[in-house]
Amino acid sequence: MDEDLARQYDPLHDQRQLMPSHEFDGTDYFTSTMPPAPAPLVLAYFDSWASPQSLVAQLPAVAEGMVTAGGRSLVPVSLAYDGVERGAALEPFGPAAISELAEVVATPGFHHFGLSVETPDNEDFWFLDAWLQPGDAAVSLSLSPSPDLWPTAEIDQVADRVLDLVLSWIKPLALSTGGITYDRSGAARSAWDMWYGVDYRTTAPLTKDRVRGYFWANILTSGQLARLPSLLSQAESAGLLVSGVDDAVLLRAPGGITSLSGDELAAVKKVLGPALLPTPFHGYDGYPLRIVPDPGTAFRHVGADEPRPRLIPGQGPMPGSLP
């Protein structure tokens, strides 16, 4: 836009700093100008290379596992799905809903289904969400709770149970990767997705040998391990824990999920560097996430009393190419 015209539409035009988008610390500015951030939640992100029909067939066992791991006398309540041709539906959980989902999951345009387990009073819930797309791509899944499902004092124990649950799904759900975190990212997108401006349509085709971010606990299979020949020695030198689980490897921080430090998260990021998704940072405006910014990104602070800067296109270094 012409500068003079811009000034006509924006009285603060000349007061706004001009900077590349990837240099702007949008988190700092957003936090200083918005209401307090919501509390983090125990979240899980994992990718399956099983067929959608196979995943649907596993839903009774998946629901049973969620009930056991979640506590709070949870019960399976509903199945939801959404597809272009068949529209959206919300059905009571049970054999009829599973049979219906098995029929529609392969129809053109089908892209999402979800399972809800809830407390008996229906006040709190735990969701399993699955996102699908055509072609050679994983089914991207997540577990996300309502804010008050678990007391804060129990979060470390809850995270351990959630991790055990996802580990138990490695074989039956044909998982290629997964992560457990305590964050504000939500169901549809991990912290990585939000920070780098991508979603399952970018990540799902790549997770045979890539990860969806770096977390307190990280599940790796043969594709990622081929990219990480020095995993064991690097993790040991960084004070991280590595163990084998079925045909996978678990890389995790040594303490509980609530005690994960910035240094430990940076160490996980460094170890997983060659398996990170090739998605450079362009900019992020939102509440703080469990992310370690790449060098030369998100470092320019703008005070809350200053107008939002004028941003020009820019991008940071390619993840995975960092030293």
N, C-alpha and C positions, 0 to 999 in steps of 0.2 A: 504494500500500500504506500502511496505517496506520503512523504513526511508531513506536509502541510495538511493533507486530508486526515491523516492519523491524529494530528493535534486537534482537529475540529471534533472528532468523535471521542477523543480521550484527553480531557484536561490535564491528566497527570503524565502524559506521554513523555515529556522531557525530564520528569523526576524519576522515571523508571530506569534502573540499571539495565544495560544491554549485555547479555552473556549467552554463551552456548548452552543449550538445554541440559547437556550432561554434566555441566559444572555446577548447576544450581542445586543447593541443598533444599529440595522441596519438602523433605520431612521436617526439618527445623522450622521452616516458614509455616507449613500447614499446622504443625503442633502448636505454634505460638499464636495462631489466629483462630483456632477452632476449639470446641469443647474438649475436655480431657479425653485421652485415648481410652477405649474400652479395655477391659482386662483380657489378657491372652487366654487361649484355649488349647487343650491337648488335641492336636490334629494329626492325621495320618494321610499320606499321599502315596499311591502305589499304582503300578501299571501291570496289566495282565495281557498276555498274548494268547489266552484261551479264546475260543470262539464265543460270541455273545450267547449262543444257545447253551454252551457248557457252563458259562457263568450263571445263567438263569437256573440251570439245574442244581447248582450249588447253593442257591439262596436259602433253603431250609437249614442247611448246616451253618451257613454264614450267620443267619439270624440267631441260631442257638449259641454260636460263639459270642456274638455281641451281647446277648442276654447274660451269659456267664461272666464275661469280662467287664461289662458295664456296671454290674451291681444295681442297687436301687430298685430291685424287683421289676426290672424292665420286661416288657412284653412286646412281641412284634405286632404292629398295628396296621401298617399300610404299605402298599406298593404303588409308586407313581411312575408314569412314563410319559414321554413326549416325542411325537414323530410327525413329520409333515403330512403324510397321507392319512394316518389314523387319528391325528389330533392328540390331545392330552387326556389322561385318565388318572384317577385316584381310586384304588380298589382296596378293600379290606385284605390284609395279608392272609394267605391260605392257598390250598391247592388250585382253586379256580383262578385266582389272580396270577399265580405262577404259570399256569397253563396258558392263560391269555397273553402274558408277557412273552412266553416262549414262542407264541405264534407271530407276534407283531415285531419282535426285536430284529428280525432280518428284513423287514420291509424297507423300501427306499425312503430316505429322509429320516429314519429313526435315529435319534441322537442322544437320548438320556433316559435312564431309569433310576429310581431311588427306593430304598427300603428304610422305613422308620420304625425304630423300637422306642417305646415311651414308658414313662412311669405310670402306675395305675391311675393316677389322677389326671393324666395327660398334660401335666404342667411342664414337664421336661422331656427331652428327646435326644436321641442319637441317630444321626443319618449316615447311611451308606449311599453315596452317589456314584454313578457310572456314566461316563461320556464316551460316545462312539463316533467314529467317522468312517467313510468308505476307504477302501484301499488297504495297503500294507501298513497298518498302524495298530498300536496297542489300544486296549480299553483303559482309559484313565479313571482311576477310582480314588475316593477319599472317604474318610470318616470325620465327621464334625458334630460336636455336641451343642446343645443349648447352653447359654452362659452359666446357668445355675445347676447343671446336672450333677457336678461333683464339687464338694467343698474344697476350698483352696488348700487347706491343710493336708488333703489326701492326694494332691496332684502328682507327686512323685510316684506313689504306689499305683495310681491310675495309669500313668504313662508306662510303667513296667508291664501292666496287664495288657494295655493296648499293643505294646511292642510284641509281647508273646502271642497275642491274637494274630497280628499280621504275619509274624513268622510262621505260624501254623498254617497259613494260607499259601505259602510259597509253592508247594506242589499242587494242591487241588485247584488253585486259581492260576497256575502257570505264571507267577509273578516274575518280572524281569528286574524290577528295582522298587524301592520303597523308602520312605522316611517318616520318622515320628518327630514332632516338634511341639513347642509351646509358644504360640504366636497369634497374631491378629489377622492372618491371611484369609481364613474362611474356607468354604467348601470347594468352590469351583477352581480356585487358583492358589498355588503355593506361593510362599514369599518370593521365590525366584520368578515365578510367572508375573507377579504384580510388579516387582522391581524392574524387570527387563521388558515388560509390556507384551507378554505372550500368553497363550493359553494352550489347551490340549491339542488344538489344531496344529500348533507348531511342535509341541513336545512329543506327542504320542507316536509319530512315525520314527522317532529317534531313540526311544528308550530301550532298544535291544542292547545298546552299548553306551548309552548316556544316562545321566541321573537327572532328576527333576529339581535339583538344588542340593543343598548340604544342610544337615540337620543334626540334632542330638544323637539320633540313631539312624543308620543308613544301611539298607539292604542292597547288596551287590551280587550279580550273577555273572555268568561266563563272559558276556559281552563287555561289561564294565571292567571286569578283572583283566581282560586282555589289554585294556588301555592302561592298566595300573600295575605294571610288573613289579614295582618297588613298594607296593602297598604296605606289606608287613613291616619292612624296615623303616619306612617313613612314619607310619603310625606309631611304632614303638618309640622312635626318637621324639615324637611329639606328645607322648604320654597318652595316646588314644588306645582303645581296646579293640582287638580283632578276634573274632571267633567264627567257626564254621557252623552253619545251620543247614541241614539237608544238603542241597547242591549249591547253596549260597554262602556268602560271607557277610557277617555283621560288623560294621565299623561304627563305634560309638564313643562318646565321651565317658570318662570314668565315673562321674557322679550322677546324681539325680537330674531330671530334666529341668527343675527349677533353679538348679545351681550352675547351669551351663554358662560359662564365662565367654566374653568376647574373644579372648585369646584362644580358648578351646574351639570356638566356632571358626575362627580364622585358620586354625590348624586343620580342621576337617576340610575346609575349602581348599587349602593348599594340597592336601593329600589327594583329594578328588579332582584336582585341576584338569588332568587330561581327559576326564570323563564328563566335564561340565558341558552344558549345551552351548553351541556357538551362537549366542544371542547377545550382542553388545548392548550396553546401557545407553538409553537416550534421555531418560528423565523419569522422575517419580514424584508425585504429590500425594501424600497420605500419611497415616499414622506410622510410627516406628515399626519396622519389621526386623526379624532376626536375620540380618544380612550384613555382610562385610563389603562395603563399597570397594570397587576396583580402583586402582591408583588413578589419580587425576579426575575423579568423578565425585559429584555431590559434596563439594567442599566450599562452595561460595555461599556465605550466609547473608541473608537479607533480614533486617530487623522487622519486628512485628509492626513498628510504627512507620515503616517505609512501604510504598506501593509495590505490588508484585512486579518483578522484573520483566522486561521484554526479552523473550527467549528466541534465539535463532537455532536452526537444526544443528545438532552435534551428536557425537557418539563416543563412548569410551573404548578402551581396548577390548579385544575379543577374549572372553573367558576361555580358559584352557591354554592360552598362549602366554599367560603371565608367569614370571619366574617363581 
